Protein backbone atom coordinates (compact mmCIF):
# COMPACT_ATOMS: atom_id res chain seq x y z
CA UNK A 1 0.00 0.00 0.00
CA UNK A 2 1.28 3.46 -0.85
CA UNK A 3 2.50 5.58 2.07
CA UNK A 4 -0.06 8.35 2.62
CA UNK A 5 1.47 10.39 5.43
CA UNK A 6 2.22 14.02 4.58
CA UNK A 7 4.98 15.60 6.66
CA UNK A 8 7.94 17.89 6.16
CA UNK A 9 10.01 15.67 8.52
CA UNK A 10 11.48 12.80 6.51
CA UNK A 11 10.85 9.16 7.33
CA UNK A 12 13.76 6.73 7.11
CA UNK A 13 14.01 3.55 5.02
CA UNK A 14 17.30 1.72 5.49
CA UNK A 15 16.23 -1.93 5.00
CA UNK A 16 14.24 -3.84 2.38
CA UNK A 17 11.07 -3.37 4.36
CA UNK A 18 7.48 -3.30 3.10
CA UNK A 19 7.75 0.33 1.96
CA UNK A 20 10.87 -0.39 -0.13
CA UNK A 21 9.30 -3.54 -1.57
CA UNK A 22 6.24 -1.48 -2.56
CA UNK A 23 8.46 0.98 -4.44
CA UNK A 24 10.15 -1.95 -6.21
CA UNK A 25 6.77 -3.22 -7.43
CA UNK A 26 6.10 0.18 -9.00
CA UNK A 27 9.14 -0.47 -11.19
CA UNK A 28 8.82 -4.19 -11.87
CA UNK A 29 5.11 -5.04 -11.69
CA UNK A 30 2.89 -3.36 -14.25
CA UNK A 31 -0.36 -4.64 -12.76
CA UNK A 32 0.46 -3.38 -9.27
CA UNK A 33 1.80 -0.09 -10.63
CA UNK A 34 -1.41 0.66 -12.44
CA UNK A 35 -3.61 -0.60 -9.62
CA UNK A 36 -1.79 1.75 -7.25
CA UNK A 37 -1.85 4.59 -9.80
CA UNK A 38 1.76 5.54 -9.08
CA UNK A 39 5.04 5.49 -10.96
CA UNK A 40 8.70 6.01 -10.08
CA UNK A 41 10.30 9.01 -11.80
CA UNK A 42 14.08 8.92 -12.23
CA UNK A 43 16.53 11.47 -13.64
CA UNK A 44 17.10 15.20 -13.32
CA UNK A 45 15.02 16.35 -16.30
CA UNK A 46 12.01 14.05 -15.69
CA UNK A 47 11.96 14.99 -11.99
CA UNK A 48 12.18 18.70 -12.79
CA UNK A 49 9.37 18.40 -15.34
CA UNK A 50 7.24 16.40 -12.91
CA UNK A 51 7.49 19.14 -10.30
CA UNK A 52 6.30 21.72 -12.81
CA UNK A 53 3.48 19.55 -14.15
CA UNK A 54 -0.08 18.86 -13.06
CA UNK A 55 0.89 15.40 -11.80
CA UNK A 56 0.47 14.73 -8.09
CA UNK A 57 3.83 14.25 -6.35
CA UNK A 58 3.15 11.55 -3.77
CA UNK A 59 6.63 11.03 -2.27
CA UNK A 60 10.19 12.29 -2.58
CA UNK A 61 13.03 9.87 -1.86
CA UNK A 62 16.56 11.09 -1.12
CA UNK A 63 19.81 9.51 0.03
CA UNK A 64 20.11 9.02 3.77
CA UNK A 65 23.05 10.84 5.32
CA UNK A 66 24.19 12.55 2.11
CA UNK A 67 24.64 16.28 1.57
CA UNK A 68 22.41 17.11 -1.39
CA UNK A 69 23.46 19.23 -4.33
CA UNK A 70 21.71 22.56 -4.80
CA UNK A 71 19.36 20.99 -7.36
CA UNK A 72 18.52 18.08 -5.08
CA UNK A 73 17.95 20.34 -2.07
CA UNK A 74 15.62 22.59 -4.06
CA UNK A 75 13.80 19.55 -5.45
CA UNK A 76 13.23 18.07 -2.00
CA UNK A 77 11.87 21.36 -0.68
CA UNK A 78 9.59 21.82 -3.70
CA UNK A 79 8.25 18.27 -3.43
CA UNK A 80 7.61 18.62 0.30
CA UNK A 81 5.82 21.94 -0.25
CA UNK A 82 3.56 20.22 -2.78
CA UNK A 83 2.50 17.78 -0.07
CA UNK A 84 4.79 14.85 -0.84
CA UNK A 85 5.91 12.48 1.89
CA UNK A 86 9.68 12.77 2.36
CA UNK A 87 11.88 9.69 2.84
CA UNK A 88 15.56 9.30 3.70
CA UNK A 89 16.57 6.08 1.90
CA UNK A 90 19.81 4.12 2.26
CA UNK A 91 22.18 4.67 -0.68
CA UNK A 92 22.23 1.02 -1.77
CA UNK A 93 18.42 0.97 -1.83
CA UNK A 94 18.31 4.21 -3.84
CA UNK A 95 20.75 2.64 -6.30
CA UNK A 96 18.35 -0.28 -6.81
CA UNK A 97 15.34 1.99 -7.22
CA UNK A 98 17.25 4.20 -9.63
CA UNK A 99 18.24 1.07 -11.60
CA UNK A 100 21.85 2.21 -11.51
CA UNK A 101 25.03 0.16 -11.23
CA UNK A 102 27.22 3.04 -10.10
CA UNK A 103 26.23 6.01 -7.93
CA UNK A 104 22.88 6.21 -6.21
CA UNK A 105 20.55 8.90 -7.60
CA UNK A 106 20.21 11.88 -5.27
CA UNK A 107 16.44 12.07 -5.61
CA UNK A 108 13.55 9.96 -6.88
CA UNK A 109 9.88 10.84 -7.02
CA UNK A 110 6.74 8.76 -6.62
CA UNK A 111 4.22 10.40 -8.92
CA UNK A 112 0.54 9.78 -9.53
CA UNK A 113 -0.52 8.25 -12.86
CA UNK A 114 -3.30 10.31 -14.49
CA UNK A 115 -6.63 8.80 -15.44
CA UNK A 116 -7.08 7.32 -18.92
CA UNK A 117 -9.71 9.88 -19.83
CA UNK A 118 -9.85 10.91 -23.51
CA UNK A 119 -10.98 14.40 -22.49
CA UNK A 120 -7.37 14.90 -21.32
CA UNK A 121 -6.32 14.91 -24.99
CA UNK A 122 -6.55 18.47 -26.34
CA UNK A 123 -7.98 18.90 -29.83
CA UNK A 124 -7.18 22.47 -30.90
CA UNK A 125 -7.69 23.69 -34.46
CA UNK A 126 -4.16 22.50 -35.29
CA UNK A 127 -4.34 19.23 -33.31
CA UNK A 128 -1.45 16.84 -33.95
CA UNK A 129 -1.88 13.52 -32.17
CA UNK A 130 -0.37 10.05 -32.36
CA UNK A 131 -2.23 6.78 -31.86
CA UNK A 132 0.00 3.78 -31.19
CA UNK A 133 -1.68 0.48 -32.06
CA UNK A 134 -0.54 -2.31 -29.69
CA UNK A 135 3.09 -1.12 -29.30
CA UNK A 136 5.20 -3.83 -27.70
CA UNK A 137 8.28 -1.79 -26.78
CA UNK A 138 8.26 0.63 -23.83
CA UNK A 139 11.28 2.32 -25.36
CA UNK A 140 9.43 2.98 -28.61
CA UNK A 141 6.51 4.49 -26.70
CA UNK A 142 8.85 6.78 -24.80
CA UNK A 143 10.66 7.80 -28.00
CA UNK A 144 7.36 8.65 -29.71
CA UNK A 145 6.21 10.69 -26.71
CA UNK A 146 9.52 12.59 -26.83
CA UNK A 147 9.03 13.33 -30.54
CA UNK A 148 5.43 14.45 -30.01
CA UNK A 149 6.64 16.87 -27.35
CA UNK A 150 9.59 18.11 -29.41
CA UNK A 151 7.65 18.62 -32.65
CA UNK A 152 4.59 20.42 -31.40
CA UNK A 153 2.23 17.49 -30.94
CA UNK A 154 -0.62 17.57 -28.45
CA UNK A 155 -0.97 14.03 -27.13
CA UNK A 156 -0.53 10.28 -27.50
CA UNK A 157 -3.16 7.53 -27.45
CA UNK A 158 -2.05 3.94 -26.80
CA UNK A 159 -4.53 1.24 -27.86
CA UNK A 160 -4.95 -2.47 -27.38
CA UNK A 161 -2.68 -4.92 -25.60
CA UNK A 162 0.41 -2.74 -25.36
CA UNK A 163 3.53 -1.95 -23.39
CA UNK A 164 3.05 0.48 -20.51
CA UNK A 165 3.90 4.14 -21.15
CA UNK A 166 4.60 4.48 -17.41
CA UNK A 167 7.22 1.71 -17.36
CA UNK A 168 10.56 3.18 -16.27
CA UNK A 169 12.06 2.20 -19.67
CA UNK A 170 9.40 4.28 -21.42
CA UNK A 171 9.87 7.18 -19.01
CA UNK A 172 13.63 7.18 -19.59
CA UNK A 173 13.24 7.01 -23.38
CA UNK A 174 10.90 10.01 -23.24
CA UNK A 175 13.53 11.97 -21.23
CA UNK A 176 10.66 13.31 -19.14
CA UNK A 177 8.26 14.25 -21.96
CA UNK A 178 5.78 11.74 -20.52
CA UNK A 179 5.30 14.16 -17.62
CA UNK A 180 4.19 17.03 -19.88
CA UNK A 181 2.49 15.22 -22.79
CA UNK A 182 -1.06 13.92 -22.31
CA UNK A 183 -1.14 10.13 -22.71
CA UNK A 184 -4.31 8.07 -22.67
CA UNK A 185 -4.57 4.29 -22.86
CA UNK A 186 -7.69 2.83 -24.48
CA UNK A 187 -8.74 -0.83 -24.82
CA UNK A 188 -9.11 -0.84 -28.61
CA UNK A 189 -9.38 1.26 -31.74
CA UNK A 190 -13.17 1.27 -31.37
CA UNK A 191 -13.10 3.55 -28.32
CA UNK A 192 -10.73 5.98 -30.05
CA UNK A 193 -12.88 6.05 -33.16
CA UNK A 194 -15.97 6.81 -31.06
CA UNK A 195 -14.01 9.69 -29.53
CA UNK A 196 -12.88 10.86 -33.01
CA UNK A 197 -16.50 10.75 -34.25
CA UNK A 198 -17.53 12.88 -31.29
CA UNK A 199 -14.78 15.39 -32.11
CA UNK A 200 -15.93 15.52 -35.72
CA UNK A 201 -19.58 15.97 -34.74
CA UNK A 202 -18.42 18.90 -32.57
CA UNK A 203 -16.91 20.61 -35.61
CA UNK A 204 -13.33 19.31 -35.75
CA UNK A 205 -11.99 18.41 -39.22
CA UNK A 206 -9.93 15.63 -37.67
CA UNK A 207 -8.26 13.29 -40.18
CA UNK A 208 -6.78 9.86 -39.41
CA UNK A 209 -3.54 9.11 -41.24
CA UNK A 210 -1.98 5.66 -41.03
CA UNK A 211 1.68 4.85 -41.65
CA UNK A 212 2.21 1.84 -43.91
CA UNK A 213 4.96 0.75 -46.31
CA UNK A 214 2.19 -0.09 -48.81
CA UNK A 215 0.56 3.33 -48.36
CA UNK A 216 -0.99 5.03 -51.39
CA UNK A 217 0.39 8.53 -50.69
CA UNK A 218 3.95 9.75 -50.12
CA UNK A 219 4.23 11.54 -46.78
CA UNK A 220 5.16 14.91 -48.32
CA UNK A 221 2.07 14.83 -50.57
CA UNK A 222 -0.38 14.69 -47.66
CA UNK A 223 -1.75 17.84 -46.02
CA UNK A 224 -0.72 17.53 -42.37
CA UNK A 225 -1.61 21.12 -41.47
CA UNK A 226 -5.19 20.12 -40.66
CA UNK A 227 -6.11 18.40 -37.35
CA UNK A 228 -4.46 14.98 -37.65
CA UNK A 229 -4.17 11.69 -35.81
CA UNK A 230 -1.09 9.77 -36.99
CA UNK A 231 -1.58 6.01 -36.49
CA UNK A 232 1.44 3.73 -36.11
CA UNK A 233 0.95 -0.01 -35.93
CA UNK A 234 2.61 -2.73 -33.91
CA UNK A 235 6.37 -3.06 -34.52
CA UNK A 236 5.97 -6.58 -35.98
CA UNK A 237 2.43 -6.93 -37.35
CA UNK A 238 1.60 -3.35 -38.34
CA UNK A 239 -1.83 -1.79 -37.98
CA UNK A 240 -4.86 -3.84 -37.01
CA UNK A 241 -7.68 -4.22 -39.54
CA UNK A 242 -9.86 -1.91 -37.42
CA UNK A 243 -7.33 0.90 -37.56
CA UNK A 244 -6.55 0.34 -41.25
CA UNK A 245 -10.23 0.56 -42.17
CA UNK A 246 -10.64 3.73 -40.09
CA UNK A 247 -7.78 5.63 -41.76
CA UNK A 248 -8.72 8.40 -44.16
CA UNK A 249 -5.29 8.05 -45.78
CA UNK A 250 -2.46 5.50 -45.73
CA UNK A 251 0.93 7.13 -46.24
CA UNK A 252 4.35 5.73 -46.98
CA UNK A 253 7.83 7.06 -46.38
CA UNK A 254 9.74 6.67 -49.66
CA UNK A 255 13.08 4.93 -49.12
CA UNK A 256 15.99 4.31 -51.43
CA UNK A 257 17.99 1.75 -49.49
CA UNK A 258 17.60 -1.97 -48.91
CA UNK A 259 15.34 -1.62 -45.87
CA UNK A 260 11.63 -1.76 -46.67
CA UNK A 261 10.46 -0.20 -43.42
CA UNK A 262 11.59 1.80 -40.40
CA UNK A 263 11.41 1.33 -36.67
CA UNK A 264 7.93 2.39 -35.47
CA UNK A 265 9.28 5.28 -33.42
CA UNK A 266 11.46 6.52 -36.30
CA UNK A 267 8.60 6.35 -38.80
CA UNK A 268 6.31 8.24 -36.46
CA UNK A 269 8.94 10.90 -35.87
CA UNK A 270 9.34 11.44 -39.62
CA UNK A 271 5.60 12.08 -40.00
CA UNK A 272 5.64 14.42 -37.02
CA UNK A 273 8.57 16.31 -38.50
CA UNK A 274 6.82 16.60 -41.87
CA UNK A 275 3.73 17.93 -40.08
CA UNK A 276 5.85 20.47 -38.20
CA UNK A 277 7.62 21.49 -41.46
CA UNK A 278 4.33 22.03 -43.28
CA UNK A 279 2.83 23.97 -40.40
CA UNK A 280 5.86 26.24 -40.15
CA UNK A 281 5.41 27.21 -43.82
CA UNK A 282 1.75 28.17 -43.56
Secondary structure, 3 states (H helix, E strand, C coil): CCCCCCCCCCEEECCCCHHHHHHHHHHHCHHHHHHHCEEEECCHHHHHHHHCCCCCEEEEEEECCCCCCHHHHHHHHHHHHCCCEEEEECHHHHHHHCCCCCCCCCEEEEEECCCCCHHHCCCCCCCEEEEEECCCCHHHHHHHHHHHHHCCCCEEEEECCCCCCCCHHHHHHCCCHHHCCCEEEECCHHHHHHHHHHHHHCCCCCEEEEECCCCCEEHHHCCCCCCEEEEECECCCECCHHHHHHCCEEEECCCCCCCCCCCHHHHHHHHHHHHHHHHHCC
